[in-house]
Amino acid sequence: MVIVKLENVGLRYGVGPEVLRDVSLTLEEGAFHFLTGPSGAGKSSLLKLMYLAHRPTRGLISLFGSDIATTGRDTLPALRRQVGVVFQEFRLLDHMSTFDNVALPMRVANVHEKDIRKHVTELLTWVGLKDHMSARPSTLSGGQQQRVALARAVITRPRLLLADEPTGNVDDKLAVRLLHLLEELNKLGTTIVMATHNEGLVRQFGHPRICIEDGRVEQMGPLRPAHRPNVRMEGKIR
Amino acid sequence: MSFLSFNHHKDVPLDKDPGTRFLPWLIAFMVYLAALSVVATAIMQSVSARWERGVSDTLTVQVPPGDSVKQDQAQIEGVLKILRAHPAVVLAEPIARTHVVSLLEPWLGNSRALDNMPLPHLIDVSLRSGMDVDGQQLVDAMNKVAPGATMDDHRIWLDRLIRMSQTLEWGAYIVLSLIVLASIGTVFFVTKTGLAIHQDVIEVLHLIGAQDTYIARQFAEHALNLGLRGGLLGLAAAGPTFAGFAYLYRQIDSALLPDIDIGLWQWATVMGLPIVAAAMGYLTARVAVLRTLRKMV
């Protein structure tokens, strides 16, 4: 099944130049793509179109088979709930605990509080933040915040996960572990698009790429690595 | 700490907003003014109803004092005869001089000078309900037996009083409407300010799939809470004010102002003002948030 389809999509902010031009791409269910390109090329803008933060100025976007242009505004939240997003700056809510941040998508989806407690505790344990459940995000390290953001994005088992530079400010070791976590999710059926500048990771994990440059997009095969990293997924990430 | 506890998580931290501090006081003031307006309206209705009950279908005839007691009695009897013969008159009775003196006391004081003052003789006349009297014809007939006799038709000044009280009543309604509009406007702008302050939180909620109604409910419940808190505060402040007014009113001589009877329904309206303020806050905040969110993708 096609999860995301963009046809001749263009995007401009206000009266400025087009930041995305004639973008056409298709993401099949279960795919894992790296989104690469230089800074300012339009990676974040492309992701914003996919998580419905913006509407394209031209072209068609279809998400889970629904044409966004003809989908009613009341139906869009249901589509958004099937998309997990790891924002570039995490966008964790500082007035809430780690637990409540991760629980937020479930509360929005009106999940029973008992189930929320069970699933959030499990996930935070899995990402190694069990002891920080009541901590405010501002008291966590960058890497811990990143894991909270990732946990919030995946807590509802989304069909599509969009991650905007999730390894941007963590060390290589943690970046590799986060990639393994994403791969685990991908194996469970989640389609993943991960924007990154880290060519090393792209080579190591060898997933197909969506290359974006000067607002134009090209779907390309994986960069072949010299070798596949021999890092195995452990019970939790620390 | 919230006054009301809803079984919902508060994702938007509205409790720390500046509006949260001043809105209950503002609503309290509005409810206080609204309570005074409602009670003022009720008093106007009560007073005009009392006046109407007291003097409708009645009139008073004045016979000027003559040169002698004998002449006075002859004139009074002649007037009474004419009045009692009239088909619209049910009862015509002279008012005792002592009662006339007591009616004048509020203006002239309890002076012995009144005892020797030549006062007009008053005749209290009750009319059949709804029956019209040709006043001029009756006065002409009475003047033949008692020159200078006049007739005071209470309906003329009563109509003026009722018109005045109705004007005051409408004034109170206008004040009440302005209070409602000012309260709605305040809650609306406080909500808009809250939306601007918490734009980041709202964007995150929106992007993770929150329905507009989910976000609006948080603002609406917050406004409901503040409205109820402020409303109860305003009502609590209005209580002593009513008691003070009632005390002052009782000090005024009852001959000038009738007793006031405020009905159960009107007291219920006053008591319900905090609930009205809370409901108004809830709906205004909800509408303000939904209108703003509709502009998002």
Interface residues (C-beta under 8 A of the other chain):
Chain A: Y51 L52 A53 H54 R55 R73 D74 L76 P77 A78 L79 R80 R81 V83 V85 R91 L93 H95 M96 D100 L104 P105 R107 V108 A109 R152
Chain B: H9 D11 P13 D200 V201 E203 V204 L205 H206 L207 I208 G209 A210 Q211 Y214 R294 V297
